[in-house]
Amino acid sequence: MEATGLRGDWALRPHYNWFEVDRIIRQALMEDMPNGDVSTACVVTGPVTARARLTAKAQGVVAGLDVAARVFSTLDRDVKIRFLAQDGDTVTPGEDLMEITGDGGAMLSAERTALNLLQRMSGIATAVRGFVDALSGFPVRITDTRKTAPGLRTLDKAAVLIGGGRNHRFSLSDGVMLKDNHIALAGGIEKAVRMARERIPHTMTIEVETKTLQQVEEALNSGADIIMLDNMSPEEMAQAVKLAKGRAIIEASGNMTVQRALQAAMAGVDVISVGSLTHSATALDISMNITEIMQGNP
């Protein structure tokens, strides 16, 4: 694949594990064309070189352009890609994002998979940007959760970064988060934290989910590194921040809208985790259109 035009600050772009991204792409293509693309096979009867453009049909933040390009190059190793926008750009209806030149048949077969991934990632980035912009005056981080689409976590979390947010745990292996059911099975917050501390490396943090101010005090006294305030009121969040006195990172979570996130930020929390960024984001409308048939099929 030959690609031109992708630019921008690398610090704002995710460092993809391309082995994992390629697995996602191959799985998606296998799902979409398990026995080939019969529609394209009917109308593309010989070699044909074509040019197409991906175009935004709604306003939003574009994310996943290099992933979409990877889909096209999976089916056409000689495809030429020209990026007309960059990840993180705010785009408007009618704005061209990418130009693809190559095998017309491969282009049609790759279209839906490329668009599915690009539209989902762009929808997530757009949702994230809405929170980030609304809270730009506060020293608080907007993060995602593990509420991602099965099999797409790598791309979902990449889109969060592109939108200006930060990632929470990537998996259950990345850090200890003791939620209500862990605490119930362990026999209380203090015991759960102690058991975790005895078993994890010194480099790993412990986060405790709390629902009341009493639980916040228990978590602080147990030495938790991060305390999650689950569905607390603005007044309770402010009180929890006062109780912590900098002894632990305070994270607000639970049914986070922009308005509720603003209340959490004003209460002084350090982190706001928003599940809806990845489990409920609306895909950004993007289309592909053939603009030129260069040689081959009439």
C-alpha positions as CSV (number, residue, x, y, z in Angstrom):
1,M,0.0,0.0,0.0
2,E,1.2,3.5,-0.8
3,A,-0.2,6.2,1.5
4,T,0.2,10.0,1.4
5,G,-1.3,12.8,3.3
6,L,-1.6,11.4,6.8
7,R,-0.1,13.9,9.2
8,G,-0.6,15.3,12.7
9,D,0.9,15.1,16.2
10,W,1.8,11.5,16.9
11,A,1.1,12.1,20.6
12,L,-2.6,12.4,19.7
13,R,-2.7,9.2,17.8
14,P,-2.9,5.7,19.3
15,H,0.1,3.3,18.9
16,Y,-1.8,0.4,17.2
17,N,-0.9,-3.2,17.7
18,W,-1.2,-4.0,14.0
19,F,-1.1,-7.7,14.6
20,E,-4.4,-7.3,16.6
21,V,-5.8,-4.8,14.1
22,D,-5.1,-7.2,11.3
23,R,-6.9,-9.9,13.2
24,I,-10.0,-7.7,13.6
25,I,-9.9,-6.8,9.9
26,R,-9.5,-10.4,8.7
27,Q,-12.3,-11.6,11.1
28,A,-14.6,-8.8,9.8
29,L,-13.9,-9.6,6.1
30,M,-14.5,-13.3,6.8
31,E,-17.8,-12.5,8.3
32,D,-18.8,-10.3,5.4
33,M,-17.6,-12.5,2.6
34,P,-17.3,-16.1,3.8
35,N,-17.6,-17.4,0.3
36,G,-16.6,-14.4,-1.7
37,D,-18.5,-11.3,-2.9
38,V,-21.1,-12.5,-5.4
39,S,-22.4,-9.1,-6.3
40,T,-19.0,-7.8,-7.3
41,A,-18.1,-11.0,-9.1
42,C,-21.2,-10.6,-11.3
43,V,-20.3,-7.1,-12.5
44,V,-16.5,-7.0,-12.3
45,T,-15.6,-9.6,-14.9
46,G,-12.0,-8.6,-15.5
47,P,-9.3,-6.3,-14.1
48,V,-10.5,-2.8,-13.5
49,T,-8.7,0.1,-11.9
50,A,-10.9,2.7,-10.2
51,R,-10.7,5.7,-7.9
52,A,-13.1,6.3,-5.0
53,R,-13.5,8.8,-2.1
54,L,-14.7,8.4,1.4
55,T,-16.9,11.4,2.3
56,A,-18.4,12.5,5.6
57,K,-22.2,12.9,5.6
58,A,-22.5,14.4,9.1
59,Q,-20.4,16.6,11.3
60,G,-18.1,14.9,13.8
61,V,-14.6,13.9,14.7
62,V,-13.0,11.5,12.3
63,A,-11.0,8.5,13.7
64,G,-9.7,5.3,12.2
65,L,-8.5,6.5,8.8
66,D,-5.4,4.4,8.8
67,V,-7.5,1.4,10.0
68,A,-9.9,1.9,7.0
69,A,-6.8,2.1,4.7
70,R,-5.6,-1.1,6.1
71,V,-8.9,-2.8,5.2
72,F,-8.4,-1.8,1.5
73,S,-4.8,-2.9,1.5
74,T,-5.7,-6.3,2.9
75,L,-7.6,-7.0,-0.3
76,D,-5.4,-5.0,-2.6
77,R,-1.7,-4.9,-1.7
78,D,-1.0,-2.3,-4.5
79,V,-3.8,0.1,-3.5
80,K,-2.8,3.8,-3.3
81,I,-4.3,5.8,-0.5
82,R,-4.3,9.6,-0.2
83,F,-5.5,11.0,3.1
84,L,-7.5,14.2,2.8
85,A,-8.2,14.5,6.5
86,Q,-6.4,13.3,9.6
87,D,-7.6,11.5,12.7
88,G,-8.9,14.0,15.2
89,D,-10.1,16.5,12.6
90,T,-13.6,17.9,13.0
91,V,-15.2,17.3,9.6
92,T,-18.4,18.6,8.0
93,P,-21.0,17.1,5.7
94,G,-19.6,16.7,2.2
95,E,-15.9,16.8,3.3
96,D,-13.7,14.2,1.6
97,L,-11.6,12.1,4.0
98,M,-9.7,9.7,1.8
99,E,-9.0,8.9,-1.8
100,I,-8.5,5.3,-2.8
101,T,-7.0,4.2,-6.2
102,G,-6.7,0.6,-7.1
103,D,-8.5,-2.6,-8.0
104,G,-12.1,-1.8,-8.3
105,G,-13.4,-5.2,-7.3
106,A,-11.3,-5.3,-4.1
107,M,-12.5,-1.8,-3.4
108,L,-16.1,-2.8,-3.5
109,S,-15.5,-5.9,-1.4
110,A,-13.7,-3.9,1.3
111,E,-16.1,-1.0,1.4
112,R,-18.5,-2.1,4.1
113,T,-15.9,-3.4,6.5
114,A,-13.8,-0.3,6.1
115,L,-16.8,2.0,6.6
116,N,-18.1,-0.1,9.6
117,L,-14.8,0.4,11.5
118,L,-14.3,4.0,10.4
119,Q,-17.8,5.0,11.3
120,R,-17.8,3.4,14.7
121,M,-14.4,4.8,15.6
122,S,-15.5,8.3,14.4
123,G,-18.7,8.1,16.4
124,I,-16.8,7.3,19.6
125,A,-14.2,10.0,19.0
126,T,-17.1,12.5,18.4
127,A,-18.8,11.5,21.7
128,V,-15.5,11.9,23.5
129,R,-14.7,15.3,22.1
130,G,-18.1,16.5,23.3
131,F,-17.1,15.7,26.9
132,V,-13.6,16.9,26.6
133,D,-14.6,20.3,25.1
134,A,-17.3,20.7,27.8
135,L,-14.8,20.1,30.6
136,S,-11.8,21.9,29.1
137,G,-11.7,24.4,32.0
138,F,-11.2,21.7,34.6
139,P,-8.1,19.7,35.5
140,V,-9.9,16.4,35.0
141,R,-9.5,13.4,32.7
142,I,-12.3,11.8,30.7
143,T,-11.7,8.1,30.4
144,D,-13.5,5.1,28.8
145,T,-14.4,1.8,30.5
146,R,-14.3,-1.9,29.5
147,K,-17.9,-1.5,28.1
148,T,-16.7,-2.0,24.5
149,A,-17.9,-4.0,21.6
150,P,-16.7,-7.7,21.9
151,G,-13.6,-8.1,19.7
152,L,-13.2,-4.4,19.0
153,R,-11.7,-3.1,22.2
154,T,-8.4,-2.2,20.6
155,L,-10.2,0.1,18.1
156,D,-12.8,1.4,20.5
157,K,-10.1,2.5,23.0
158,A,-7.9,4.0,20.1
159,A,-10.9,6.1,19.1
160,V,-11.2,7.4,22.7
161,L,-7.6,8.7,22.5
162,I,-8.2,10.3,19.1
163,G,-11.2,12.1,20.5
164,G,-9.0,13.6,23.3
165,G,-9.9,11.2,26.1
166,R,-7.8,8.7,28.0
167,N,-8.0,5.0,28.5
168,H,-9.0,3.2,31.7
169,R,-8.0,-0.5,32.2
170,F,-7.7,-2.3,28.9
171,S,-8.5,-5.6,30.4
172,L,-9.0,-7.5,33.7
173,S,-5.2,-8.2,33.7
174,D,-4.2,-4.5,33.8
175,G,-5.0,-3.5,37.4
176,V,-7.1,-4.4,40.4
177,M,-10.6,-2.9,40.5
178,L,-12.6,-4.2,43.5
179,K,-16.3,-3.7,42.8
180,D,-19.3,-4.5,45.0
181,N,-19.3,-8.2,44.2
182,H,-15.6,-8.6,44.8
183,I,-16.0,-6.9,48.1
184,A,-19.0,-9.1,49.0
185,L,-17.1,-12.2,48.3
186,A,-14.0,-11.1,50.2
187,G,-16.0,-10.0,53.2
188,G,-15.5,-6.3,53.2
189,I,-13.4,-3.5,51.7
190,E,-10.6,-3.7,54.2
191,K,-10.2,-7.4,53.7
192,A,-10.5,-7.2,49.9
193,V,-7.8,-4.5,49.7
194,R,-5.5,-6.4,52.0
195,M,-5.9,-9.7,50.0
196,A,-5.2,-7.9,46.8
197,R,-2.2,-6.0,48.1
198,E,-0.7,-9.3,49.3
199,R,-1.0,-10.9,45.9
200,I,-0.2,-8.2,43.3
201,P,3.1,-6.7,42.2
202,H,4.2,-3.5,43.8
203,T,3.8,-1.8,40.4
204,M,0.0,-2.5,40.2
205,T,-2.6,-0.2,41.7
206,I,-5.8,-1.0,43.5
207,E,-9.1,0.7,42.8
208,V,-12.1,0.4,45.0
209,E,-15.7,1.1,43.9
210,T,-17.7,2.9,46.6
211,K,-21.4,3.8,46.8
212,T,-21.4,5.7,50.2
213,L,-19.2,8.1,52.0
214,Q,-18.7,5.5,54.7
215,Q,-17.2,3.1,52.1
216,V,-15.0,6.0,50.9
217,E,-13.5,6.3,54.4
218,E,-13.1,2.5,54.6
219,A,-11.3,2.5,51.2
220,L,-9.0,5.3,52.2
221,N,-8.2,3.7,55.5
222,S,-7.4,0.4,53.7
223,G,-4.8,2.2,51.5
224,A,-6.7,2.0,48.1
225,D,-4.8,3.9,45.4
226,I,-7.9,4.9,43.5
227,I,-11.5,5.4,44.7
228,M,-14.4,5.2,42.4
229,L,-17.5,7.1,43.4
230,D,-20.4,5.2,41.8
231,N,-23.6,7.2,41.1
232,M,-22.9,9.7,44.0
233,S,-24.6,13.1,44.1
234,P,-22.6,16.2,43.4
235,E,-22.6,17.0,47.2
236,E,-21.4,13.5,48.1
237,M,-18.6,13.7,45.4
238,A,-17.4,17.0,46.9
239,Q,-17.4,15.5,50.4
240,A,-15.5,12.5,49.2
241,V,-12.8,14.7,47.6
242,K,-12.5,16.5,51.0
243,L,-12.2,13.2,52.8
244,A,-9.4,12.0,50.5
245,K,-7.2,15.0,51.0
246,G,-5.0,13.9,48.1
247,R,-4.4,10.4,49.6
248,A,-6.0,8.7,46.6
249,I,-7.1,9.4,43.1
250,I,-10.8,10.1,43.0
251,E,-12.8,8.8,40.1
252,A,-16.5,9.6,39.4
253,S,-18.6,7.1,37.4
254,G,-22.2,6.0,36.8
255,N,-24.7,7.3,34.2
256,M,-22.4,10.1,33.1
257,T,-23.9,12.7,30.9
258,V,-22.1,15.9,30.0
259,Q,-24.1,17.8,32.7
260,R,-23.3,15.2,35.3
261,A,-19.7,15.2,34.3
262,L,-19.6,19.0,34.8
263,Q,-21.0,18.5,38.3
264,A,-18.3,15.9,39.1
265,A,-15.6,18.2,37.7
266,M,-16.8,21.1,39.9
267,A,-16.8,18.7,42.9
268,G,-13.0,18.3,42.3
269,V,-12.7,14.7,41.2
270,D,-9.5,13.7,39.3
271,V,-11.0,11.3,36.7
272,I,-14.5,10.8,35.1
273,S,-15.1,7.4,33.5
274,V,-17.9,7.3,30.9
275,G,-19.3,4.0,29.7
276,S,-21.5,5.5,27.1
277,L,-18.5,6.6,25.0
278,T,-18.1,3.1,23.7
279,H,-21.3,1.2,24.5
280,S,-23.7,3.8,23.1
281,A,-21.9,6.1,20.7
282,T,-23.7,6.8,17.4
283,A,-21.7,5.9,14.3
284,L,-20.7,8.9,12.2
285,D,-22.3,8.8,8.7
286,I,-19.6,8.3,6.1
287,S,-20.0,7.0,2.5
288,M,-17.8,5.7,-0.3
289,N,-18.4,6.7,-3.9
290,I,-16.5,5.6,-7.1
291,T,-15.4,8.8,-8.8
292,E,-13.4,7.5,-11.8
293,I,-13.0,4.2,-13.7
294,M,-9.5,4.5,-15.0
295,Q,-9.2,1.3,-17.0
296,G,-10.9,-2.1,-17.4
297,N,-14.6,-2.7,-17.2
298,P,-16.6,-0.1,-19.3
